[in-house]
Amino acid sequence: DTVVRNCFFRCSDDIFAIYGNTGFYDNTVAIPGLDVKNILIENCVLSTSISNIMRVGWPRKVFNSNNVVMRNCDVIHAGQGGCVVPFALAEFWADPDGKGVHSNYVFDDIRMDNVYSIAQLLQSKNGSGSVKNIRFKNIRLSTPPVVHSAITGACSEISFENIKFCDHSVEHLSSLGLDDNTLNSKVIKNNSARADFQYNAGLLQVGQSITFNARASVNTTSILQYTWNFGDGFSAQGARVSHAFQDLYGTHMDGTGKFQVKLTITDEHGLQDVIVRPVIIGTVLEPASTMDIKQNGLSYRQYSGAKATWAELQQTTPDKTGVTETIKELALSCKAPYTLWFHGYLEVPVSGGYTFYMMSRDGAYLQVNAAVLLDRNVTQPQVCNTVGNVVQQYTNVSIPEAGLHKISFGYKQDLGSETFALYWQGPSTKLEQIPMSRFFKMD
């Protein structure tokens, strides 16, 4: 029977921890605890250094919880990494030997600057603990999640509705890293209006009038209001508007020229939907290659070890070279520690600014044409004496012309499970992992 409202939390561990009792690291952890119920958290701003936004339970803890709601909250920093299991917006961890039923949780209208994973619902394999009716609604991330969500054990009535990573709407469990046949879990689809917009392709420069058109939104006949926030202190109203950016700083003032443009639509029932897409302002459009012979695949170099810098590897003879059309299968054949470095061409569908995101555990490199966008070798250890390093997310931008561009990217794998992903988004491309069909090997 607790209400938490209009608060700012800055924590070094879990922001909200539902445990039932205070026992933790000794035998008192298994003493049955009190029920926790009727908790409302709303209108808050949340930040944690290393852990979860909400954790429910702990291995060996015994208690029940029911009717917990978190809504209308901004997460300005979420923990990166894990304490045995990955950190998450919501972590229900009872495995092994936790007991109790945790039911009727709602996470609604949560806006996150970053997140390691959405949900870690890990119940006891012996069936002594369970979760039921856990609902994730209107969750919006400014970046892709770093690692996959997980649902194991006695979990039922788990639902995800209107979940967005940047401008990618989650329509299948696979977008969360879950099997689309995950038992008793589903993505809920509805006919509500959905925000979307288009803008000019090509090189966008300081002072240029750019047209933003929201007619790509779904169910436009029911939309009564279109509200724009351009990420530079200016806003506008209307389905079709124009705006000129006045500098190259970008919304985060990092000099990338990337402005986070947000469109909010309101329908006839007062319901709202939001989408955020990056718009990149620059000075030069990278010319495409004149090569016209294309064969799918990427050349690769494989090195044993993951400690050398990328500059040192330039002077090192690889242990193995070849051509691959499947990065994942190649990685599965490698034995850690190792480094994989790929070279080839990337086919860009439409001229304009593209944002790249790379996930890697022990180092990352990305070069498009002559521009080195990422060159990272720093690792970050997990907490709680967990073996392995944190998966880190790196990002940068490029403004290529439509066509083929030389690309070189690599990652290092040392401690922990193999994790690598390379995403992009651009003028006509919503956030996605770059498909292998876009890569072509060099002559």
C-alpha positions as MATLAB code, in Angstrom:
seq = 'DTVVRNCFFRCSDDIFAIYGNTGFYDNTVAIPGLDVKNILIENCVLSTSISNIMRVGWPRKVFNSNNVVMRNCDVIHAGQGGCVVPFALAEFWADPDGKGVHSNYVFDDIRMDNVYSIAQLLQSKNGSGSVKNIRFKNIRLSTPPVVHSAITGACSEISFENIKFCDHSVEHLSSLGLDDNTLNSKVIKNNSARADFQYNAGLLQVGQSITFNARASVNTTSILQYTWNFGDGFSAQGARVSHAFQDLYGTHMDGTGKFQVKLTITDEHGLQDVIVRPVIIGTVLEPASTMDIKQNGLSYRQYSGAKATWAELQQTTPDKTGVTETIKELALSCKAPYTLWFHGYLEVPVSGGYTFYMMSRDGAYLQVNAAVLLDRNVTQPQVCNTVGNVVQQYTNVSIPEAGLHKISFGYKQDLGSETFALYWQGPSTKLEQIPMSRFFKMD';
ca = [
       0.000    0.000    0.000;
       2.699    2.432   -1.085;
       2.735    5.308   -3.579;
       5.990    6.727   -4.964;
       5.273    9.821   -7.050;
       7.175   12.791   -8.528;
      10.590   11.651   -7.287;
      14.159   11.640   -8.614;
      16.251    8.592   -7.720;
      20.007    8.359   -8.233;
      21.142    4.922   -7.068;
      24.278    2.792   -7.181;
      22.293   -0.465   -7.262;
      18.691   -1.563   -7.921;
      16.409    1.472   -7.852;
      13.413   -0.533   -6.633;
      13.976   -3.909   -4.956;
      11.032   -6.068   -3.910;
      12.330   -8.748   -1.542;
       9.818   -9.624    1.208;
      12.472   -9.619    3.944;
      15.931   -8.234    4.643;
      17.856  -11.513    4.601;
      20.320  -11.616    1.745;
      23.722  -13.301    1.753;
      23.450  -15.847    4.570;
      20.874  -18.443    5.605;
      18.387  -15.723    6.600;
      17.727  -15.219    2.885;
      15.463  -18.305    2.904;
      13.315  -17.252    5.883;
       9.775  -16.727    4.493;
       9.085  -13.033    4.017;
       5.995  -10.849    4.036;
       3.817  -10.370    0.970;
       4.483   -7.207   -1.019;
       1.409   -5.740   -2.717;
      -0.321   -2.626   -4.012;
       2.705   -0.551   -5.032;
       2.366    2.422   -7.421;
       5.413    4.211   -8.864;
       4.689    7.089  -11.242;
       6.007   10.362  -12.664;
       9.602    9.685  -11.605;
      13.081   10.195  -13.059;
      15.374    7.203  -12.489;
      19.113    6.582  -12.742;
      21.280    3.691  -11.542;
      25.001    3.092  -11.910;
      25.239   -0.653  -12.283;
      21.987   -2.507  -11.722;
      18.268   -2.953  -12.465;
      15.450   -0.457  -12.580;
      13.294   -2.973  -10.691;
      14.369   -6.300   -9.216;
      11.782   -8.730   -7.836;
      13.068  -11.622   -5.749;
      16.451  -13.238   -5.349;
      17.600  -16.865   -5.433;
      16.373  -18.731   -2.302;
      14.029  -15.917   -1.213;
      10.492  -16.955   -0.243;
       7.601  -14.470   -0.538;
       4.695  -13.399   -2.755;
       4.027  -10.087   -4.503;
       1.015   -8.703   -6.340;
      -0.355   -5.580   -8.016;
       2.701   -3.435   -8.753;
       2.549   -0.602  -11.302;
       5.348    1.570  -12.676;
       4.193    4.215  -15.156;
       5.157    7.511  -16.761;
       8.826    7.397  -15.781;
      12.056    8.527  -17.461;
      15.137    6.331  -17.122;
      18.155    8.540  -17.804;
      20.677    5.793  -17.038;
      20.314    2.042  -16.575;
      22.919   -0.404  -15.359;
      25.164   -1.991  -17.973;
      26.295   -5.562  -17.415;
      25.054   -8.128  -14.952;
      25.289   -9.771  -11.561;
      25.182  -13.424  -12.689;
      22.264  -12.502  -14.988;
      21.991   -9.362  -17.170;
      20.528   -6.162  -15.748;
      17.112   -5.135  -17.019;
      14.196   -2.771  -16.774;
      12.492   -5.613  -14.896;
      14.327   -8.571  -13.390;
      12.354  -11.347  -11.669;
      15.073  -13.721  -10.493;
      14.246  -16.763   -8.372;
      16.458  -19.438   -9.932;
      17.490  -21.578   -8.108;
      15.141  -22.394   -5.233;
      13.282  -19.109   -4.875;
       9.648  -19.643   -3.905;
       6.489  -17.589   -4.226;
       4.091  -16.155   -6.792;
       4.645  -12.704   -8.308;
       1.662  -11.489  -10.298;
      -0.067   -8.506  -11.891;
       2.829   -6.184  -12.710;
       2.482   -3.361  -15.232;
       5.319   -1.299  -16.743;
       3.634    1.430  -18.790;
       4.955    4.547  -20.547;
       8.622    4.128  -19.646;
      11.121    6.219  -21.632;
      14.709    4.983  -21.495;
      17.923    6.671  -22.651;
      19.651    3.295  -22.514;
      18.945   -0.212  -21.255;
      20.905   -3.462  -21.086;
      17.794   -5.620  -21.569;
      14.037   -5.211  -21.195;
      13.072   -8.282  -19.177;
      14.886  -11.056  -17.310;
      12.147  -13.355  -16.008;
      14.118  -16.269  -14.568;
      12.109  -18.569  -12.359;
      13.152  -21.737  -10.542;
      13.619  -24.763  -12.754;
      12.067  -26.899  -10.022;
       8.812  -24.985  -10.396;
       8.652  -23.628   -6.854;
       8.476  -19.988   -7.970;
       6.382  -18.347  -10.674;
       5.414  -15.066  -12.300;
       2.037  -14.332  -13.861;
       0.483  -11.454  -15.799;
       3.519   -9.235  -16.365;
       2.691   -6.489  -18.872;
       5.130   -4.213  -20.688;
       3.349   -1.340  -22.480;
       4.535    1.777  -24.278;
       8.239    1.265  -23.571;
      10.487    3.523  -25.634;
      14.274    3.134  -25.919;
      16.608    5.720  -27.455;
      19.040    2.942  -28.482;
      18.762   -0.788  -29.214;
      18.876   -3.058  -26.140;
      22.400   -4.357  -25.633;
      21.565   -7.998  -24.858;
      18.514  -10.200  -25.295;
      15.662  -10.560  -22.833;
      15.030  -13.973  -21.255;
      11.987  -15.878  -19.968;
      12.513  -19.223  -18.214;
      10.671  -21.373  -15.696;
       7.038  -20.989  -14.619;
       6.094  -17.762  -16.409;
       2.609  -17.098  -17.799;
       0.634  -14.253  -19.345;
       3.706  -12.223  -20.308;
       2.868   -9.516  -22.830;
       4.645   -6.747  -24.732;
       2.653   -3.908  -26.339;
       3.947   -0.924  -28.309;
       7.631   -1.430  -27.538;
       9.991    0.733  -29.626;
      13.762    0.722  -30.043;
      14.494    4.092  -31.687;
      12.121    3.896  -34.680;
      11.807    0.092  -34.714;
       8.478   -1.218  -33.436;
       8.601   -4.645  -31.810;
       6.080   -6.863  -33.592;
       7.596  -10.255  -32.812;
       9.203  -11.778  -29.721;
      12.345  -12.363  -31.793;
      13.018   -8.597  -31.707;
      13.565   -9.045  -27.960;
      15.809  -12.044  -28.528;
      13.047  -14.437  -27.490;
      11.796  -17.423  -29.436;
       8.518  -16.502  -31.144;
       7.100  -19.683  -29.600;
       8.102  -18.742  -26.047;
       5.434  -20.355  -23.877;
       2.707  -18.046  -22.522;
       4.333  -14.901  -23.953;
       3.113  -12.649  -26.747;
       3.384   -9.320  -28.510;
       0.033   -7.525  -28.440;
      -0.930   -5.696  -31.636;
      -3.769   -3.199  -31.825;
      -5.333   -0.781  -34.272;
      -4.387    2.413  -32.448;
      -2.756    5.206  -34.397;
       1.017    4.768  -34.691;
       3.445    7.634  -35.200;
       5.891    7.608  -38.108;
       7.443   10.225  -40.365;
       9.699   10.796  -43.336;
      12.211   13.521  -44.093;
      14.531   14.627  -46.910;
      17.213   12.242  -48.114;
      20.694   13.338  -49.183;
      23.129   15.696  -47.509;
      21.343   17.903  -44.962;
      23.261   21.048  -44.025;
      23.132   23.836  -41.453;
      20.417   26.336  -42.348;
      18.750   24.081  -44.921;
      14.960   23.880  -44.801;
      14.055   20.221  -44.205;
      10.531   18.891  -44.713;
       9.096   16.496  -42.133;
       6.010   14.565  -43.202;
       3.981   12.555  -40.668;
       1.646   11.047  -43.269;
       3.584    7.777  -42.913;
       1.785    7.362  -39.575;
      -0.768    4.552  -39.320;
      -4.509    5.294  -39.080;
      -4.043    8.957  -39.942;
      -7.803    9.590  -40.153;
      -8.071    9.293  -36.370;
      -5.128   11.605  -35.566;
      -6.129   15.039  -34.323;
      -2.745   16.513  -33.426;
       0.880   16.234  -34.581;
       3.524   17.714  -32.269;
       7.213   17.898  -33.226;
      10.284   18.346  -31.055;
      13.410   18.786  -33.185;
      15.952   18.104  -30.459;
      17.475   21.584  -30.734;
      15.074   23.557  -28.554;
      12.475   24.137  -31.273;
       9.066   22.553  -31.821;
       6.178   22.724  -34.295;
       2.611   21.545  -34.908;
       1.120   19.946  -38.002;
       1.255   16.832  -40.179;
       3.748   18.431  -42.573;
       6.281   20.962  -41.276;
       9.659   22.448  -42.205;
      12.640   23.117  -39.966;
      16.254   24.270  -40.347;
      18.955   23.217  -37.870;
      21.432   25.949  -36.984;
      24.553   24.013  -35.935;
      26.405   20.695  -36.070;
      26.399   20.036  -32.339;
      23.474   17.591  -32.260;
      20.943   16.991  -29.509;
      23.578   15.493  -27.175;
      26.038   18.320  -27.947;
      28.622   15.742  -29.063;
      29.494   17.324  -32.418;
      28.044   14.457  -34.482;
      25.322   16.596  -36.047;
      22.731   14.017  -34.944;
      19.462   15.545  -33.800;
      16.848   13.358  -32.125;
      13.567   14.388  -33.779;
      10.445   13.339  -31.873;
       6.925   13.161  -33.255;
       3.977   12.813  -30.860;
       0.527   12.113  -32.280;
      -2.779   12.347  -30.417;
      -5.854   10.533  -31.694;
      -9.568   11.256  -31.301;
      -9.668    9.302  -28.031;
      -6.817   11.282  -26.488;
      -4.369    8.393  -26.849;
      -0.805    9.295  -27.816;
       2.014    7.588  -29.621;
       5.613    8.727  -30.025;
       8.444    7.970  -32.413;
      12.018    9.306  -32.359;
      14.301    9.236  -35.405;
      17.818   10.683  -35.760;
      18.381   13.358  -38.402;
      22.031   14.010  -39.221;
      23.303   17.435  -40.294;
      26.698   17.484  -42.011;
      29.016   19.105  -44.516;
      30.130   16.330  -46.910;
      28.360   13.496  -48.736;
      30.704   10.497  -49.022;
      30.853    9.460  -52.719;
      29.984    5.862  -53.587;
      32.401    3.429  -55.196;
      32.366    2.986  -58.980;
      32.603   -0.819  -58.599;
      29.701   -2.534  -60.356;
      30.519   -6.241  -59.934;
      28.953   -7.561  -56.753;
      29.149  -10.890  -54.941;
      27.644  -11.323  -51.487;
      29.984  -11.985  -48.591;
      32.769  -10.434  -46.544;
      36.459  -11.183  -46.405;
      37.619  -11.896  -42.873;
      40.772  -12.215  -40.813;
      40.784  -14.313  -37.670;
      43.323  -13.737  -34.894;
      43.837  -15.766  -31.745;
      43.662  -13.578  -28.644;
      41.752  -10.384  -27.959;
      44.316   -8.126  -26.255;
      46.091   -6.500  -29.209;
      44.942   -3.057  -30.316;
      43.481   -2.604  -33.775;
      46.612   -0.711  -34.821;
      48.784   -3.638  -33.678;
      46.636   -6.095  -35.596;
      47.290   -4.136  -38.778;
      50.908   -5.319  -38.473;
      50.040   -8.893  -37.422;
      49.640  -11.930  -39.657;
      46.175  -13.447  -39.092;
      45.783  -17.083  -38.060;
      43.117  -17.608  -40.692;
      41.584  -15.748  -43.628;
      38.633  -16.426  -45.899;
      35.251  -15.253  -47.139;
      31.989  -15.686  -45.222;
      28.314  -15.003  -45.806;
      27.349  -15.752  -42.198;
      29.110  -13.889  -39.399;
      27.281  -15.855  -36.688;
      28.284  -19.285  -37.991;
      31.865  -18.139  -38.420;
      31.945  -16.880  -34.830;
      30.576  -20.176  -33.521;
      33.525  -21.968  -35.094;
      36.031  -19.786  -33.221;
      37.452  -20.560  -29.805;
      37.816  -17.642  -27.367;
      39.784  -15.545  -26.993;
      39.723  -14.393  -30.605;
      39.362  -11.360  -32.853;
      37.418  -11.236  -36.112;
      37.968   -8.437  -38.630;
      35.763   -8.118  -41.724;
      36.356   -6.183  -44.949;
      34.175   -5.555  -47.981;
      31.546   -3.218  -49.372;
      28.317   -1.982  -47.808;
      25.408   -1.205  -50.108;
      23.636    1.991  -49.010;
      20.047    2.207  -50.337;
      19.440    5.981  -50.037;
      21.832    8.915  -49.728;
      21.913   10.622  -46.337;
      22.948   10.365  -42.705;
      23.173    6.913  -41.104;
      23.609    6.025  -37.442;
      25.594    2.871  -36.663;
      25.386    0.897  -33.407;
      27.813   -1.914  -32.590;
      27.611   -4.340  -29.657;
      30.796   -6.080  -28.558;
      32.153   -7.468  -25.309;
      35.870   -6.810  -25.608;
      36.551   -4.227  -28.301;
      35.126   -2.842  -31.540;
      36.299   -1.292  -34.794;
      34.282    0.311  -37.615;
      35.528    2.187  -40.662;
      33.425    3.447  -43.590;
      35.532    4.566  -46.522;
      38.448    6.515  -45.006;
      36.633    7.521  -41.808;
      37.302    5.465  -38.674;
      34.030    5.664  -36.747;
      34.943    3.314  -33.871;
      38.291    2.193  -32.461;
      37.728    0.794  -28.957;
      39.820   -1.649  -26.910;
      38.600   -0.979  -23.359;
      36.796   -3.748  -21.451;
      34.459   -3.376  -18.478;
      34.197   -6.208  -15.913;
      30.893   -7.529  -14.610;
      29.943   -7.077  -10.951;
      29.256   -9.614   -8.146;
      32.390  -11.546   -9.184;
      30.590  -12.640  -12.351;
      32.944  -14.126  -14.940;
      33.125  -12.186  -18.179;
      33.096   -8.625  -19.395;
      30.156   -6.322  -20.040;
      28.748   -6.113  -23.553;
      29.255   -2.504  -24.606;
      27.339   -0.480  -27.174;
      29.202    1.927  -29.451;
      27.685    4.422  -31.876;
      28.699    6.944  -34.532;
      27.376    8.445  -37.761;
      28.269    8.622  -41.451;
      26.729   10.425  -44.455;
      27.210    8.183  -47.518;
      25.854    8.533  -51.029;
      23.561    5.746  -52.284;
      25.677    2.876  -53.635;
      28.641    0.772  -52.501;
      31.077    1.935  -49.811;
      34.161    0.275  -48.417;
      33.563   -1.002  -44.919;
      35.843   -2.574  -42.336;
      34.571   -3.719  -38.958;
      35.728   -6.072  -36.255;
      35.164   -7.207  -32.705;
      37.013   -9.009  -29.929;
      35.755  -11.882  -27.814;
      37.514  -12.862  -24.603;
      35.493  -13.473  -21.418;
      31.790  -14.312  -21.482;
      29.351  -15.591  -24.090;
      29.855  -14.536  -27.700;
      27.938  -11.320  -28.399;
      28.128   -9.194  -31.514;
      25.618   -7.084  -33.436;
      25.874   -4.247  -35.961;
      22.793   -2.040  -36.448;
      22.085    0.942  -38.667;
      19.270    3.385  -39.392;
      18.963    6.074  -42.033;
      16.579    8.212  -44.115;
      14.608    5.244  -45.458;
      15.917    2.538  -43.106;
      14.432    2.012  -39.679;
      16.649    0.552  -36.997;
      17.750   -2.970  -37.952;
      20.742   -5.255  -37.825;
      22.493   -4.743  -41.148;
      21.435   -7.763  -43.241;
      24.176   -9.838  -44.861;
      22.509   -9.138  -48.219;
      23.904   -5.581  -47.918;
      27.533   -6.777  -47.738;
      29.677   -7.613  -50.762;
      33.195   -8.946  -50.929;
      36.058   -7.056  -52.489;
      37.599   -8.177  -55.792;
];
